[in-house]
Every structure is written in structure tokens, then in C-alpha cells.
Amino acid sequence: MNANRFFRSFKFAAEGIKTALKTEQNVRFHAFAAAVVLTAAFLTGLSDTEWIIVIGLIGGTIALEMVNSALERVVDLATAEFHPLAKQAKDMAAGAVLVFAIASAIIGLLIFIPKWF
């Protein structure tokens, strides 16, 4: 394995994260929501298992949002014209983010509400 090439891949990944945070409103929203949830988690005193779940859900949501954004850019690059299949691909990717975000919110409520009330 070429170590230089390996470490360069981290640079490219960091550039992708920076680009997503700079250009994608939904990624910024999820990052803000993550900061709020992490603050609440710290103040609530979650167990190790609950921390693992919360961090996994946050990472999954942001990663899925970035994949959605990448897919939208690839579709836009492939065709500048409206095409029903392009719209469906973009809508389904956005729907996947929504499904995961709703599931994450429900799981978050199941973790936090019993600790608060």
C-alpha cells in the first residue's frame, strides 16, 4: 500500500466535508442539529451505549445527506434537461435522508424523554 496515496485520500475526504458544509444548506442544518443534540446529550448524562447510538445516528444522517447531495450533482452533471428518471433518482435520495432523519429523531426521543421526565 502506498502511504502517500492513502493519506492523500483523507485530504480529499476532508475537502468533500468542507464543500458540503459550505455549499449545502441541509448539511449545515444537520450539523447545527447535531451540535444541539450533542450538547443535550452531554447535559443529560447518557450511558456509553446511548452515546454510541446518538453518534451513529448523527454520523449516519450527515453522511446520507452528503451522499444525497453528491447524487444530485451527478444527476445534474449527466443531464441539464428535465428527465422524469433524474427527478425520481433525486427525490428518492432525498426521501432516504428524510426516512433516516425521522427514524433518528424518534430514536432520540426514546433515549432522551425518559431521562427528562
N, C-alpha and C positions, 0 to 999 in steps of 0.2 A: 504494500500500500504506500502510495506517495503521500507523505505527511503534509507537504506544502499544499497539495491539491485538497487534501482532507480539511485543513484549517481554512483554506480559501472558501470552502463551501459554507462555513459558518458566517463568513463575511457576506456572502450572497444572501443567506437567510436573514441576517440582521438588516440588510438593505431592504429586503421584502417586508419585514416588520415595520421599518421606518416609513416605507412607501405607503403601506396600508394605513398607518396611523395618520400620515399627512394627508392622504387623498380620500380616504373612505370614512364618511360620517358615521356609518353603522359600527365600524371598528372602534372609532373614538367613543361612541356611546357605550359599547360593551366594555371598553377599558375603564370608563368612568363608573359604570355599574359594578365592575369588578372591584374597584377601589372602595366603593361604598360597602359591598358585601364583605371584603376582607377586613375593613375597619369594624364592621358589626361582629364579624367572627372573632376578632381579637378581643373586643369588649365583652362578648358573650362567654368566652372561655370554652371553645369547642374541644371535644376529645380528639385524639390523634386520628381516629377513623373518620370523624366528621370533617376534619381539616383535609384529609385525603380526598374525600368526596367533593367538597366545595372547590378545592383547587382543580380537581379533574373536570368538574363541570365548567368552571371558568375557562380553563385552557381549551376544552372541547368547543365551547361556544365561540371563542375568539378565533380558534383555528378554523372552524367550519365557516365562519364569516369571511375569513381570508380566502378560503377555497372558493366560496361563492363569488367573491369579488374577482378572483383570478378567472373563474369560468366565464363570468360576464365579459371580461376583457377579451378573452379568447374568442368568444362568440362574436363580439363586436369587430374583432380583427378579421374574422372569417367572412363576414358579410356586412356590408354597410346598408343593404336593403332589408326591409322588413320581411321576415320569413316566419311563418307560424311555428316551425320546429325550433327556431332560435329563441322565440319568445317562450315556448314551453320549457326549453332547457334552462333558461334564466329564471323563470317562475318556479320551476321545481327546485332549483338550487336555493333560491330564496326561501321557499317553503320548508326545505330541510333545516335551514337555520332557525326558522320560526318554531318548528316542532321541537328541536333540541332546546331552544331558549325557554319555551313554555314548560317542557319537562324539567329543565334545570330550576326554574322558578318554583315549581311545585315541590321538587325535592328540597330546595332551600327552605321553603315554608315548613315542610315536615321536620326539618332539622331545627330551625330557629324558634318556631311558635311554642313548642313545649318548654323550651328554656326561658322564654319570656313571660309565659302566663302560667 
